[in-house]
Amino acid sequence: MLNTANKLRVQDAFARLVGRWFIHPGAFRLLTFHDVRDGHRVEEGAITAGQLAGFLAWLQREQYATVTLGEALTNWPAITARRKTVALTFDDGLLNHWETVRPLLKQHGMNATFFVPTDFVAERRAKRALPVAQGACEHWFMGWEELRSLVQDGFEIGSHGCGHRLIGSLETPRARWEVRESKRVLEEQLGRPVACLAYPFGQRGAFSPASRALVFEAGYQGACTQMGSTPNARSDPFELPRLDVNGHDDPGRFERKMAGAYDLWYRLRPAA
């Protein structure tokens, strides 16, 4: 088995030697971020505040416009045809999204969508254990006060289910509850319609034809996976591919991701 460092070397070599022939510079992108920390420790699922500031500064220099996912879904073919447009999404409802991400976005004049698992939101910010691929990890989560302030600032809130579970692998009654109840709670608490959902984990097993039908039935306009690649006008709005940005992405790797040099890798990966 390849360790993380060697996997990254293989990916980067593939992007430089093969993927670069299939790039789409300036194409519409859906980006995913998770944990954003003040420190300097690089982890696969987390980035530092400095990294995020650098990525946002690059997008600004390159004259990218930002849209929320809800805005994109209302006019999907036209949005995907635009050059240099990006939808920034932040998963899990973490407190550092309010403390760190929010001021950086405002500083750069950018909008974003925050996907929130409702079981982890309390009246006040709280520390809880979030289910992750390796088991569970403790985080501080936003309370309703922080989420309401995000809405007041013009940011979009979307559903990330109730309990951060693999919706595509749940029995139908439980999956239906996850997509319906999370939407109901967010709309009740925030006083705004919730247009979109991000499947927790976002990989195979996180979504399925059955869960897609449930999300449509619940009244969402669309839903996101985390399968990488570039969305286009023909993409299924209920299985939209997002590109993960993580702690291993230095400026060069981020630029290659934005150009689409890794798209072929992500398309081939499920088959492999």
C-alpha positions in Angstrom: 0.0 0.0 0.0 1.2 3.5 -0.9 1.5 5.9 2.0 0.0 9.4 1.7 3.3 11.0 0.5 3.8 8.5 -2.3 0.1 8.7 -3.3 0.5 12.5 -3.7 3.7 11.9 -5.8 1.8 9.5 -8.1 -1.1 11.9 -8.5 1.2 14.9 -9.2 3.2 12.9 -11.7 0.0 11.8 -13.5 -1.3 15.4 -13.5 1.9 16.7 -15.0 2.5 14.0 -17.6 -1.1 13.0 -18.6 -3.7 15.2 -17.0 -2.2 18.4 -18.4 -3.4 17.3 -21.9 -7.0 17.3 -20.6 -7.1 20.6 -18.7 -9.9 23.2 -18.9 -8.4 26.4 -17.6 -10.9 28.8 -16.2 -13.8 26.3 -16.2 -16.5 26.5 -13.5 -15.4 24.8 -10.3 -17.0 23.5 -7.1 -14.5 23.4 -4.3 -14.8 21.7 -0.9 -13.0 22.7 2.3 -13.3 21.2 5.7 -11.3 22.1 8.8 -9.5 25.4 8.7 -7.0 25.9 11.6 -5.0 28.8 12.9 -1.9 26.6 13.3 0.7 25.4 10.9 0.2 21.7 11.0 -0.7 20.2 7.6 -3.2 17.4 7.6 -5.1 15.8 4.7 -8.5 16.9 5.9 -7.5 20.3 7.3 -5.9 23.4 5.9 -4.3 26.3 7.8 -5.8 29.8 7.8 -2.7 30.9 5.9 -3.3 28.4 3.2 -6.9 29.5 2.8 -5.9 33.1 2.6 -3.4 32.2 -0.1 -6.0 30.3 -2.2 -8.5 33.1 -1.9 -5.8 35.7 -2.9 -5.0 33.6 -5.9 -8.6 33.4 -7.0 -8.9 37.2 -6.6 -5.7 37.8 -8.6 -7.0 35.5 -11.4 -10.4 37.5 -11.3 -12.6 34.5 -10.3 -16.2 35.4 -9.4 -17.8 33.4 -6.5 -21.4 32.1 -6.4 -23.3 30.1 -3.9 -24.3 26.7 -4.9 -28.0 27.7 -4.7 -27.3 30.6 -7.1 -25.5 28.2 -9.5 -28.4 25.7 -9.5 -31.0 28.3 -10.4 -29.3 28.9 -13.8 -27.0 25.9 -14.1 -26.2 25.8 -17.9 -25.4 29.5 -17.9 -23.2 29.3 -14.8 -21.2 26.4 -16.0 -20.6 28.2 -19.3 -19.0 31.1 -17.5 -15.3 31.4 -17.3 -13.5 31.9 -14.0 -16.5 31.3 -11.8 -16.2 29.2 -8.6 -18.5 27.9 -5.9 -16.7 27.7 -2.5 -18.3 25.2 -0.1 -17.3 24.4 3.5 -18.5 21.2 5.2 -19.4 20.2 8.7 -20.5 23.4 10.4 -17.2 23.9 12.3 -16.8 26.9 14.6 -13.6 27.9 12.8 -15.8 28.5 9.7 -17.3 31.4 11.6 -14.2 32.5 13.4 -11.6 32.1 10.6 -13.3 31.5 7.2 -16.0 34.2 7.5 -13.6 37.2 7.9 -11.3 35.9 5.2 -14.2 35.6 2.7 -15.5 39.1 3.6 -12.0 40.5 3.3 -11.8 39.2 -0.3 -15.4 40.0 -1.2 -16.3 36.4 -1.8 -19.4 34.3 -1.1 -19.7 30.7 -0.1 -22.1 27.8 0.9 -21.7 26.2 4.4 -23.0 22.7 4.7 -24.2 21.9 8.2 -25.1 18.6 10.0 -28.0 19.7 12.2 -27.4 17.2 15.0 -24.2 19.0 15.9 -25.7 22.5 16.1 -26.8 23.6 19.6 -28.2 26.9 20.8 -24.6 27.8 21.7 -21.3 26.7 20.2 -20.3 23.2 21.5 -17.6 20.6 21.2 -18.7 17.2 19.9 -17.3 14.1 18.2 -17.9 14.1 14.4 -17.9 10.8 12.6 -15.1 10.7 10.1 -13.5 8.0 7.9 -11.0 7.0 10.7 -13.7 6.8 13.4 -14.6 10.1 15.2 -12.8 13.4 15.8 -13.7 16.1 18.3 -14.4 19.6 17.0 -16.0 22.8 18.1 -19.2 23.4 16.1 -21.2 26.6 15.4 -24.3 27.3 17.3 -27.5 28.8 15.8 -26.3 32.3 16.6 -23.2 31.9 14.4 -25.3 30.3 11.6 -27.8 33.2 11.7 -25.0 35.7 11.5 -23.6 33.9 8.4 -27.1 34.2 6.8 -27.2 37.9 7.7 -23.8 38.4 6.0 -25.3 36.9 2.8 -23.7 33.4 2.9 -25.7 30.3 2.1 -26.5 27.5 4.5 -27.1 24.0 3.1 -27.8 20.6 4.6 -25.1 18.0 5.5 -27.7 15.6 6.8 -28.6 15.3 10.5 -25.9 13.0 12.0 -23.1 13.1 9.3 -24.0 9.6 8.2 -23.4 7.7 4.9 -26.8 8.6 3.5 -26.4 6.3 0.5 -25.8 3.3 2.7 -28.8 3.8 5.1 -32.1 2.0 5.1 -34.7 4.1 3.2 -36.6 5.3 6.2 -33.5 6.5 8.0 -32.1 8.1 4.8 -35.4 9.9 4.2 -35.3 11.2 7.7 -31.7 12.5 7.3 -32.5 14.5 4.1 -36.0 15.8 5.2 -35.4 16.5 8.9 -32.1 18.4 8.3 -33.8 20.6 5.7 -36.8 21.2 8.0 -34.6 22.2 11.0 -32.4 24.5 9.1 -35.3 26.3 7.5 -37.2 26.6 10.8 -34.2 28.0 12.6 -32.8 30.3 9.9 -36.0 31.4 8.3 -34.6 30.7 4.8 -35.3 28.0 2.2 -32.5 25.4 2.0 -31.8 24.6 -1.7 -28.9 22.1 -1.6 -27.4 19.2 0.3 -23.8 17.8 0.5 -23.6 14.0 1.0 -21.4 13.4 4.1 -18.1 11.8 3.2 -19.1 12.3 -0.5 -17.4 9.2 -1.9 -18.9 5.9 -3.1 -21.4 4.7 -0.6 -22.3 8.2 0.4 -24.9 8.5 -2.3 -26.9 6.2 -4.5 -29.8 6.3 -7.0 -32.1 5.7 -4.1 -30.7 8.6 -2.0 -30.7 10.8 -5.1 -34.5 10.1 -5.4 -35.0 11.0 -1.7 -33.1 14.3 -2.0 -35.2 15.2 -5.1 -38.4 14.2 -3.3 -37.5 16.3 -0.3 -37.5 19.5 -2.4 -33.8 20.2 -2.8 -32.6 21.8 -6.0 -29.4 19.8 -6.0 -26.8 17.9 -4.1 -23.0 17.5 -4.1 -20.6 14.6 -3.9 -16.9 14.8 -3.4 -15.8 12.9 -6.5 -13.5 15.5 -8.0 -13.6 16.5 -11.7 -15.2 19.4 -13.4 -19.0 19.9 -13.4 -20.6 20.9 -16.6 -24.1 21.7 -18.1 -24.8 18.0 -18.4 -23.9 17.1 -14.8 -26.6 15.5 -12.7 -27.6 18.3 -10.3 -28.2 15.7 -7.6 -24.7 14.2 -7.9 -22.5 17.2 -8.6 -18.7 16.6 -8.3 -16.8 18.8 -5.9 -13.0 19.1 -5.8 -11.5 18.7 -2.4 -8.9 21.2 -1.2 -6.8 19.9 1.7 -3.7 20.5 3.7 -1.4 18.9 1.2 -2.3 21.5 -1.5 0.6 23.9 -1.9 0.1 26.9 -4.3 1.3 24.9 -7.4 -1.0 21.9 -6.6 -4.0 24.2 -6.1 -3.4 26.0 -9.4 -3.1 22.6 -11.2 -6.4 21.5 -9.5 -8.1 24.7 -10.7 -6.8 24.1 -14.2 -8.2 20.6 -14.2 -5.0 18.7 -14.4 -6.3 16.1 -11.9 -9.7 15.7 -13.5 -8.8 12.6 -15.5 -7.3 11.1 -12.3 -10.6 11.6 -10.4 -12.6 10.2 -13.3 -10.4 7.0 -13.5 -10.2 6.5 -9.7 -13.6 5.0 -9.1 -13.0 2.4 -11.9 -9.6 1.6 -10.4 
